[in-house]
Amino acid sequence: MSVELLLGQMADGEFHSGEALGELLGVSRTAVWKHLQKLEGLGLQLESVKGKGYRIPGGVELLDADVITQGLRPAASAFIKQMDVLQTVDSTNSRAMQKVVEGSGHGYLCLAEYQTAGRGRRGRQWVSPFGQSLYLSVVVEFKEGAAALEGLSLAVGVALVRALEEVGATEIGLKWPNDVLWRGKKLAGVLLEMTGDPSGVCQVVVGLGVNMSLSEGVVQSIDQPWVDVATIVPGVSRNQFAVSLFNHLLPVLSGFSVVGFSQYKDEWESHHVHAGASVELAFGVNESVAGVALGVTETGALRLDVSGEERVYSGGEVSLRSV
């Protein structure tokens, strides 16, 4: 509870005296620092100035379920059956998967300020500092089994591009099969996890992480070139970007089983960062293939020219890099 109280008071980025914070928490002034360290543990930067007190430089925009809900267009709003905005969670995908187990499937949406165990594809860690990005998961049900999911991660990438362009971003690229880039640097990623009957009714958890405004204190732990929305379009609100994202993403998810990926293929290819480039696909630890990326099929598989022969590769546990 002390963390929630501190955040509610200090999110404005202004200085707050140790005495005032002590009164808020019901502790002595000397005990305030112990509680403030909990904020640093979440990845937030703190500044202390004698005679002024403590502040979070620049403040932090907390996610607001009411603001997000009020901004949704009817097609997006109709999709949502339940939305949770959490302060801390192990990962939004894990939370969403647990909801599926409990029976709250299609239409569940989870956002979090902070993930203790955020993850990306192939078991990689997704760095998840408090209040500096968007971490969210959505559950969508498919009655046609796993075959109906082909190209879904690419269609989600198209929705991300649309939302980013709506708030003023340009030069957004898509890397097959799951990444959103800006000038070659990673901006967002998609992680799909399925449960249920692979040949019948199944639920898919669509997880997204979008770098919004990362502080210098956390970037050292990111092991690849990265960029955030604040660098591309300064001043974009996290809540307003969440609104834009859901307005594009949720209709895509709700209609995907009907239209499939083919409706999004041309748009995806118009942002394909490796079109005509030499790339290498890695499968597992020791298996790989090199070729020229040609584009994608109607189901979202990668078309690769390998020594003059066109081959097709589906997603899954595959990684792609330029060579």
N, C-alpha and C positions, 0 to 999 in steps of 0.2 A: 504493500500500500504506500510506503514512503516514496517509492520510485514514481508512482502515479501522481502523488501530490507534488513532488518536485518538478516533474515534467509539466504539469498543469500551470505551475507558477513561473517556471523558467523558460518555457518555450518561446517567450517574446523576445529573447536575446538581450534583455535589459539586465542591469546589475540588481541583485537582491542581497540585502545584508544578511550576515550570519544570524543576527538576532531575529530578523523577520522569518527566516527559514526555520529557525529553531522553534519559534512560536507555531508555525504551520505544522511542523512534525511532532510537536509536543516533547521536544528533547532540549537539552542544554545547548548553548551556543558551541561549546567545545565538541559536542557529539555530532554536529552538523556535517563535518567533513567526512565522517565514516559513511554517512548516507549519500553524500555527493560522489564518493568513490564508486558507488553502484552505477551512477550515470556514466562514469569513465569506463566501467566494465562493459557497458553496452556499445562502446565505440564513440561516445560523444566527447567532444573537446570541452574542457572547462577553463575559464580564466578567472583568476583571483587577483583583485586589486585592493590593497590596504585602504581602508576608509570608504570603499565603495561596496565591496562584497564579492559575490560570485555571479558569473553569467555563462551562458552557452553562446559563444561568438556567432553572430548571424542568426541565432535562434534556430528553431526546428518546427517545421510544419507537420503537425500530427494529422494522421488520417482521420477523416470525419465521415462516418457512415451516412449521416443526414445530408451532407453536402453532395456526396457521391450519388445517393439515391435520387435526390431532387434533380440532378443533372442528366439522368438517364432518359433516353428516348424510349418510346413505347416498345419497340422491338427488343431492346436490351432489357428493359424492366420486366417484360413478360417472361423472360428466361429464368430470372432469379426466384428460387423458392426459399432460400435462406442465405443470408450474408453475415459472416462474422468478421469483425475488425479487431484483431488481437494485438496486444502489446508485445508478447513474447511467445514463441512457439519453436519446437524443434525444427520442423519444416512445414510449410503450408501444404506440400504434397502429402506428407504423412498425416496431417490433420484431416485433409480431404479424404484420404483413403480410409481413415478410421470412421469418418461419417458414412462412407459407403457400407462398411461392415455393420454399422448401426442401423442402416436402412435409409439414411438420408442421401439419396443418390443424385440423380439428374437435377441440375439447378442449384447445387450448393456452391457457394463462392466464399473463399477465405482470403483475407489480406492480413499481413502482419507487419508491425514496425521493425521486428528484429527476429532473426532465426538463429538458434543456437547450433543447428546442424543442417544448414542450407546445402543443397547439393545440385549439381548439374549432371550432364550426361556422363556415362561411363564411370560413375562413382566419384567424379571430381567435386571438390568443395566449392560452394558458391558463397563468396565473402558477403556477409549480410549485416553491415553496421546499422545501428538503430537510426530510423527515420531518414536515411539518406538514399533510399532506393524504393522501388516497388517490388514486393514479394507477394505473389498471389497464386491461387490454384482454383480451378473450376472443374466441376464434375459434369460430364455429359454422357448420356446413355445412348448406346447403339444397339439396335435389335438385329442387325445383320451380321454381327460378329466382327472379327478382326479385319476381314477383307474390306469392310466399309471405312476403315481408318486410313487407308493408303493416301498419302499426301496431306494428312491432317496437319502435321507439324509445319509444313510449308504454307498451308493456308493461314495458319496462326501467324506466321511471319508476315504475310501480306497484311493482315489486320494490324499488326504492330507498325508496319510502314505507314499505313493510312492514318493511324493515330498520331504518329510522329510528324507526318507532313501537315496534319490538321493544326498542330500547335506551332508550325513554322519551320520545322527541320527540313533540310535538303541534303542531298548526297547520301541518302540512306541505302545501304546495300544488304543483300541477303546471301548468306553462305550456306550451301547445302550441307546438312538438312535442317539445322536447328538454330542458326545464329543470325543476329541482326548486327550489322557493322556500320561504322561511319569512318570513311577514309582508312579502311583496313583495321580499325580498332573495334573491339567488341563493346557493344552498347547494351545488348539484351540477349537472352537465351531462352530456349523452350525445352521443357522436359515432359514427355508423355509417359504415363504409367497406366497399364490396363489391368482390370480384374474382372472375373466373371467367365462366361462361356465364350471361348475363342470362335466358336461357330454359331453362336446364338446371341442372347442378350448379354451385353458386357458394359462395364462402366469404364470410362477413361478419365483420368485426372490430368488436366492440362495445366502444367506449372509454368509460370513465367517469372523471370527476374529482369528488371530494367534498372540500370544505373541512372539515378536521378541527379544527385549532387554529392559526390564522395569527398570526404575530408582527407587532408594530407596524412592524417594519422592512420588511415586504413589502407591506403593504396599500395603500401610496401608488401602487403600480403597477397596481392593479386599477381598471379604468375604469367600473365600474358598482356599484350598491348590492350588498353582499355580506354573508354571515353564515357562521359556521362551527358545526360540531356542538358544540364546547366552549361556545359561548354559549348554545345551546339546552338541552344536557344536559351540564353540567360533569362532567369526570372520565371520560368514555367512552374506553376503550382503543382505539387504532387497530387492533390485532390482533383484538380481540373484535368490533369493528364490521365488519372485513373478513370474519370468520366469519359474522356475521349476514347481511351482504350476499350472500355466496356461497350461503348456505343458501336464500335467497329467489330470487336471480338465476339461478343455474345450472339449477334445474328449469324455470324459465320459458323459458330458451333452448332446453333440450333438447326441450321439448314444443310449442314454438310452431308448428312446421310442421304439427302435427296439429290443434291447437285454434284457432290464429289469434288475432287481437286481440279477437274478440267476447267471449271469456271474461273479459277484463279491462276491457271498456268501461265498465260501471257503476261499477266501483271507480275507474277513472281519472276519470270525470266527477264523482264525489263529492269529488274534490280539485281540480277545475278552477278555477283562480283567476280566469279571465275569463268565467265563465258569466254571460250576460246583460249583459256589459259592452261598451262601445263600444271597438273596437280598429281598428288599421290593419295590414294586411299589406303588406310591401314585397317586391317581386320585382326583384332586380338593383339598378340605380342609380336609375332614374327612374320605374319603374312601381309603383303601389300601389293598394290598394282599401280603403275604410273601411266598417265595418258593425258589427253587434252579434253577438258570439260566441254561438252557440246550443248548441254541444256538438260531439260527434264522431260519425262514422259507424261502422258495424260494422268498417270497415277502418282506422279511425284518422284519416280525413280530417276537416278542420275544417268545420263547418257555420256559414255566415255569412249573416246577414240583411242584404242590401244594398238599402236603400230598399224594403223589403217583399218582396223576392225572395230566396228561399233559394238560395245558391250553395255549392258544395263545393270545398275546396282541399286538395290533398295536400301533404306535407312537401317536403323537398328544400331548395333554396336560397331559402327564404322566412323572413322574420323578422316577428315580431308584437310590437306595443307597444300600450299603453293610450292612448286619446285622450280 
